[in-house]
Amino acid sequence: MRHTIKERLEAQRRYFGTGRTKELQFRRQTLKKLRSEIVKKEDAICNALYADFKKPRFETLIAETQFVLAELNTLIRHLELWARPERVPSSLLNFPSSDRIYKEPYGTVLIIAPWNYPFQLTLMPLISAIAAGNTAVLKPSELTPNTSKLIAEMVSAVFDPDHAMVFQGDAEVAKALLAEKWDYIFFTGSTRVGKIVYESAAGNLTPVTLELGGKSPCIVDGSALPAQAAGRIVWGKFLNAGQTCIAPDYILVHASIKDRLVEELKKSIVRFFGENPENSPDLARIISERHFKRLVGLMEGQELLFGGQYNAEDRFIAPTLVDEPGRDSEIMQEEIFGPLLPLISYRNEEEIDAWISSHGKPLAAYIFSRKKAFQKKMLRKYSFGGGVINDTLIHISNKNLPFGGVGNSGLGSYHGKRSFNAFSHQKAVIHRGTWLDPKFRNPPYKLPVSFIKKLKHLL
């Protein structure tokens, strides 16, 4: 395996060295070919995701295939503009000159993708890497074998393997891939594995983007509208059965409206998934037996307000509300990544701070409040990757906003133009004129110190 990886990597380096991937027309044609392949295989993609963990077709379309197609369309439309050298103001000290930023590809890129949105989170970085002129090796998740197999077939149909290819397999394959020297690594997954990836990259000083996670809080203050907030929280939390990196991980609700919010949460769950959610066609299943057992274990010893039913054979867990878990409880020590939603009441902002500050900087945060002052205070006080006021998840849908974490929740961002820039080295170049050659900077130095100090105004 290691020998094969090394051979493929060397072949991609040779291919990149030909300059073919830097040609704009070639990049555009390749992206259009990939777009056609996705459109042609959209039904097969839906079927593969359903086979892997019963992901509803609607969720596959909105959060996987159409999401990727929208990004493809954006990159194809703006490719020439974004690849063009960017003119920036020059310094008067360098007169006469013109200054530009050249976008050049890094070279050979490694993309390691997760299982929760296996199509979107494999293809999104791939199309960005190709648009920027790189070659790419993909490692999709072994926990979604049907989707990973289909992705491998699609990539093989569109790309020469020297341009882009897929390596399937488990953690040992990922380990073998990380043992090689890459020009860029893009990883989406857990913070624990992200640290391993970062450590591997550091040995070769390889630049990285790390899209990780964390315990994303949802703060509901006393001015929020309980029915509206409940519907929006239930949608964001139980989409993909809670297996979303930016899903609300727990609710901090003001004690004065907790009971009303709980009742509205229950109503929303029944409205969305029915009295027996196991029969709902709109609720995905837990990805693996190991993850299922972990989630069932998190419920042990907890007071459940609603839900709690599960079926091991189908890896089904009902949308579940957990009442007032302790700060030291297991469910509050790690990202839940499943359909369990703890509710914790607070009476003052010090209690909010005690909970949020006990975890690292999260990937997302959500604030439900009609008070502008409270919204601003929460935004100023807490650092997080991104978020929404009075809704959940929707910040990921705007390609003009960066998507990424901070601290333990990630490093770097992408989407839209930032995706292109993430896979491009920004090369700074000054084009100096030849018709004037100031001599004051050259030895022997004769300018007085007082004059030198004034030059900072020209920088």
C-alpha positions, 0 to 999 in steps of 0.5 A: 500500500505505501509503495502504491501511494508513493508511486501515485504521489510521484506520478501526480508530481510529474503531472503537475510539473507539466503545467497542464493543471495551471491552464485555465481552460483545462481547469474549467473543462474539468470542473464542467465534466465533474458537474455533468457527472454529478448531475448524471449520478445524482440518483445513485448518490442519494441511493448510496447515502441511504444505503450507508445510513438511511439519509433522507433523499431531501437532505442528500439533495439540499446538503450534499449534491445541490450544495456541491453543484452550487459551489461548482457553478460559483467556481466555474463562473468566477474562475478567470476573475479569481485566478487573475493577478490581483493589483494592490496599491504600491509603496511610494518608497518603491516608485516607480512600481506596480504590485500584484498578488499572483495565485499559484497552486500548491501542487499535490493536495491530500484531502481526508474527508469525514462520514457525516456528509460524505459526498459534500465534504469530499467533493467541496475541497476537491473542486476547490483544489482543482479550480486552483490548479492542483492535483489531488488525492482523496481519502473518503470515509470507510464508514460510508462504503457505498458513498465512498465507492461511488465517489471513487467511480465518479472521480475515475470517470472524470479525472486522469489518476495523475490529476485526481484519484481516490484511496479507499480504506480505514485509518491505516490507509489514512496513516500511510497517506499522512506519512508522505510529503504533500504540498497541502492537506485539507482535513475534516473530522474530529479535533482528536484526529485533527491534532494527529493530522496537524502533527504529521503536516508539521514534520514537513512544514505542510500548510493545512486546513483543519475543519473540526468541531466542538460543543456548539452552544445554543443560547435562548434568553427570556425574550426569545419566541419559544415556538419559533426558536423550538422549530428552528433548533429542532430542524438544526439539531436533528438534521442528519440525526444530529450528525452535523459538525455545526449542530446545536450541541446543547441549549442554555435557556433562561429559567423563565422560559425553559418550561415553555421551550421544552413543550415547544421542542416536543411539539416540533419533534412530533410535527417533524418526525411523527409520534413514532420517529422510527417510522419517519422517512425523514430521520437518518440513522446513526452511522455505525454500531460503535457510534450508536453504542457511544450515544446510548451510553451518553443517555445512561443516568440522565433525566430524559424529558422526551424521546430516548427510544432506540433500536440497535438493529436499525441503529435508530435513536429517537430525537431526545431531550436531556434535562439538566445534565451535570457539568462533569457528566460524560454527555457534557465532556465531548461533542455529542454528534447525535440526536441527543439535546441537553437543556440547561437553565440559567438565571444570569450571564455568569452561569452562561459563562461558566458553561461555555468557558468550560469547553474550547472555542466551538465551531458554531454558536447560536443566540436566540434573543430579541434584545440587540444589546444581549446579542452584541454582548454574546458576540463580543464575549465568545469566540467561535467559528461562525453562527446565527442570531435567531436560527441555526446552521444557515450561515453555512449556506452563504458562499460569501461567508467564510466557513471554518473554526477557531482554536480547537474547532479548526484552522483556516476557512473555505467556501466561495472565493475563500475555497479558491484562495485556500488552495492557492499560494498568494505570491507577492510580486513587485514590478519595478520600473527602470526609468528612475533609480533613486540612490538614497537607499544605497551605501554610503548612507548620507541621509540624516536619521531624522529624515529616515524616521519620516520615511515610515509615512511613505510605506 
